[in-house]
Amino acid sequence: MAGAKGFAAVALLQRRTRAQRGGNPAGAGLPFDRSAADALAVWSETWLEALRSRNYAEGTLEERAYSLKVFLAWTAERDVTRAGEVTRPILEAYQRWLYRYTQPGGRPLSWSTQRQRIGCLRDFFRWVTRQNVILHNPASELELPRQEKRLPTAGLSREEVTRLLAVPDVADPLGLRGRAMLEVFYATGLRRAELCRLELPDVNPERGTLTVRKGKGKKDRVVPLGARAGAWVQRYQREVRPRLVLAAGVPTLFLTAYGAAFNPDVVSGMVAAWMQRIGRKGSCHLLRHTCATHMLEGGADIRYIQQLLGHEKLETTAIYTEVTIRQLIEVHARCHPGAQLPPDEDPASVPPDKPAA
């Protein structure tokens, strides 16, 4: 398939079987002990099912299932398989293990990941206690690592956005699809999963809007698309998408060469590769930051940006007021006495001091 471009590559890909396309087989899970009435493996599955019945998002369920799986594997190595055997010292030992754990490549777990793992256990053991499986909650006094206040990576400049949008080759049909996807990311600030879930009815060219369905927290919202992004999406729908559809009735807007919806990880890889072409590190979320920053610098009220991005709390959106420095520079230049350099005080024109005798 080397050298194949556009729909020549699409034709080759679509003739491959599912096995030839690769992918990770679904694992059967680790053989945790389920013999006891208060077995951790049994009650972890029951808790996840309870969360599912309460309409928790699939992403949340997957994250909590993984956190519990790591914990169960750790306790199984220490012959702790029952909820009644878990004590606060055991949980504190697990917390220290998370702190010392190094990932492939030598990187430790981030503080946010450690908070996520421990927070999952606190919620799990609180629920197990309420079900009268155990009499005392061993995680009730477990302290989470302190939250770091980290600024997001600085967004792209307008010149960098222009260069990024020019990276996909629009003479290639798949490049045209890539250009349309980048335009949507930049115009709307969508999350990668939200873009992957877009369907044809979600695009309203007459109103110039996109309907985002089941965003974070399973919340719907309507966002403006903009004239430029709308024009590229319409061109993609007209020239490219009909040739990617393999089965009638597929509603997904952006299709892969297999005629299916994108996996968010695949989209991240595509955008990251395009970012590298302009000398930047980042992916889809950097375009989300860029959208919010450029709107704020253009004078948009932060509450409108909150609605655009789908943030539940204004404090989440407020982080963009800290990363956009242009307005602060303008105020500093206007108000600070030392911000302007008078011509007669140019340090370059001052002769150097004579060396001491």
N, C-alpha and C positions, 0 to 999 in steps of 0.2 A: 504493500500500500504506500511505499515511499514515493513521494512526489505527487500523490493524488491531491487535487484541490477541489474545493466546492462540492458540487453534486457528483463528481466522479468518485470522490471519497465517500460521499453519502451512499452511493449505490453499492460500494464494496461493503460498507458497514452493515447495511440493511440485509445483505445476503448471509451474514454470519449468524450462527445459532446463538442461543442464550449462553450455552456452555463456552463457545468460542469467545464471547464478549468478556468473559471473566466475571469476577465479583466474589465477594466473601460468602461462603455457605453459612447458613444459620446454624449456630452452635447449639448443642443440647444443654449447655449450662454445666456448671460444676456439680459434682455429686455430693451435695451437702446432706448432712444427717437430718432426717425428718421423722425419726421414730418417736421422740418425746412430745408430750402434749404442748409444751412451751418451746418447741424447736424454733430457732431463729429463722431458718429457711422457710418454714410453714407460715409464720406470722409476717415475715417480710412480704411474701406473695399476697397474703390476705390484706395487708395494709395498702399495697399497690392497687389491688382490686377495689378497695374502698375509695382510694383517690380517683380511680377511673370512673367510678359510679357517681362521684361528685363533680364530674366534667372538668377534671384537670387536663391541661394541654399535654399532647403526646410528648413534646420535647421535655416538659417537666417530669413526666413519668419515666422517660428514658434516662434522664440524668439521675433521678433518685434510685432507679433500679440498678444503675451502674455503681452508685455510691454504696448501696447495700451489698452488692456483689463483692466489692473490694473489701468491705468490712467482714463479711462472712468468710471470705477466703483467709483473711488475717486471723480471725478467731478460730477457724477450723485447724490452722497450723498449731494452735495452742490448746487444742482439745476443749474449746469453749463452743458449744453448739446450742445451748439452751438460753433463753432470755433470762431465766432466773440465776444463771451463772455469771452474768455480766455485772460488774461492779464499777463504781466510779474510778478506782485505780486502773482497772482494765481499759476503760475509755480514755483515761489520761495517757496511758502507755500507747494506745493507738494514735492519739493526737501527736505524741512525740515521734512516733514512727512516720506519720505523714510529714512532719516537719523535716525529718532526715531523709525522706525518700528522694531518690534521684531518678529522673526519667531517662530513657535511652537518649544518649547525647550528653548526659551529665547535668541537665538542668533540674533544679528542685521544683516542687509544686509551687505555684503562685499562692499568695495569701488568699486571694479570692477563691481559688480551688479548695484550699484547706477549709475556709469558712463554709463552703458549699458542702463538703464531706461531713463536717462536724454538725452543721445545721440540720442535715438530713437525719443524722442519728438522734438529735434532740427531738425532732418531730416524731420520729418512729417510736422511740421509747416512751414519749408522752402518750401517744395513741395506745401502745401496748398496755400501759398502766391503766388507762381508762377502760380498757377491755377486761380488766381484772385478771390478766394473764400473769402479771407480777404485782407484788404489793407496793413496791417502792420504785420510783423512777431513778435509775442510776445516772441519768444525763441531766437531771434537773439543775444542778449547779455547775455544769460543764461550761467553761467560758470560751467564747469564740475568739480567734485571733483578731487583733485590731484591724479595722478597715483602713486600707490605704487610700489616700486622696491623690489619685493620679490623673493628670491631664491627658486627654486623648492626643494622638499624633496630630500635628498641625495639618490642616486640610491642604488640598492642592490650591495653587494660585490660579487665577483665571487663565494665564498663559499656559500653565501645565494642563488644565482641563482641555484647552483647545488642542494641545499636542496629543493628549490621551485619546480624545474622540477621533483623531485622525489616524490612530494606529490600525484599527481593523480595515482591511482592504475591501471597500464597498463594491469593487468590481467582482469580487468573489461573493456568491450568495451567502455563505456562512459568515463572511466578514460583514455583510450588510446586516445580518441578524445580530452580530456582536455590536455594531454601531447603535442599533436600535435599543439593545439592552443597556448599553452605557448611557445613552440619552435618558432612558427611564430612571436609572439609578440617580443620575445627577439632578434631574428635574424634580423628582418626587421624594428622594431620601428613603426609598423603600429598603427594608431588610432583604437579604438574599432569599430567604424562604418565602417571603411575601411575593417577590418577583416570580419565583418558580411556580407559585400557585395561581398566578394570574390566568384568567380565562377570557375567551373572546367577548362574552357579554359584559365583562368588567371595564372594557374600553368604551367610552362615550365620546366620539369625535365631535359631535355637535356641541356638547357642553365643554369639551376639552378637559375631561376628568377621568380618573381611574378609581374604581371601587376595590378597596383592599379588603378581602374577606378572610376572617379568622386570622387576624394579625396576632401579635403577642397578647396572651391572655384571652385568646379567642374573641377579640373585639374587631368589628368591622369599622371602616372609615372611608370617606371619599376624599381624594386629594386632587389638586389641579395637576394636569399633565404638561401644559404649556404647548405653544404652537410648534416649536422646533421638534421637541420629542414626539409630539403627536404626528407630525409629518413623517418622521422616520419609522414610527410604528406602523403607520398606514402603508408605507412603501414596502416594509417587510411583509405585512399581511397580504399585500397584492402580488408581490413578485417571488417571495421565498417560501412562505408558510405552505401554500398549496402543494409544493413539491416535496415537503417534508412529511406530510400527513400520510400515514400508512393505512389507517382505518377510518371509516366514516364516523362522524359524530364525536371525534376527539375535541374537547373544548379548550385544551391548554393553549395559551397564547404562544409562548416561546417553546419550540420543540427542538429536541436533539436530532442527530443524524439517524437515530433509531425510531424517530417518530413519537417519542415519549416525552414526558415532562422532565426537566432538568433535576438532577440531584444538587442541592445547595453547595456541596463540596466541589462539584465539578465547576460550577459558576465561579466559586472563589478562586479555583486554580486558573481559570481563563482570565479573570480580571487581574489577578496577581501577575500573570505573565505580561499582560498589556502594561501594567504599572512599571514593570522592570524595563520595558522598552523606552520609557521616558525618564528612567533613573530614579524612580521612587519605589519604596517598599510599602506594601499595603494591599488591600483588596476591597471587597464590596463596602465594608463599613467605613472605609476612608472616604468613599464617595458620599456616603450618608453624612459624615462630618462636614464634608465640603459643601454640600447643599445647605445645611443649617448655617454654617459660618458665613457663606456668601449672602444668604438672605438677611442675616443679622447685620452684616456690614452694609447691606443695602437699605437698612432702616426698618426692617420688619419687626413688629412687636413679638416678643418672645412667646406670647400665648398662641399666636398664629403658628409659630414654628412648632410649639408643643402639639398642636392639632395635626400639623403636617406629618410629624414623625410618629405620632401615635403613642406619646409618652403619657402614662397615667398620672405622674406627679410632675409639677412644674420644676421641682428641684433637679430632676434628671435633665431637663432641657437647659437649666441654668448653667450647666457646665460650659456651654458654648459661649457664654458671656465672658468666660475666663480665657478661652483660647483665641478669641478674636482680638488682636492687639491693635489693629489699625485705628479704631476709634479712640483708644487710650493714648496712642501716639499723637493724634490730632489734638486732643484736649491738653496733653502735656506740653505740646509746642505752643499752644495758645495761652496757657495759664502759668507755666513755670518760668520764673525770671531767668534761669540759666539755660533754657532750652534753645535759645537763639545765640549764635556766635557773631558778635560785632566784627566788622572787617579789621578794625584796628587792634583787635585782640586775638588775631589768628596765631595759634602757637607756632605755626610754621615760619612766621615772620619774626619771631623773637629769637635773637642770637643766643647761642648756648652760653652757659656760665663759664667764666674762665676758671681753669683749674687752680686750686689753692696753692699758694707759694710754699 
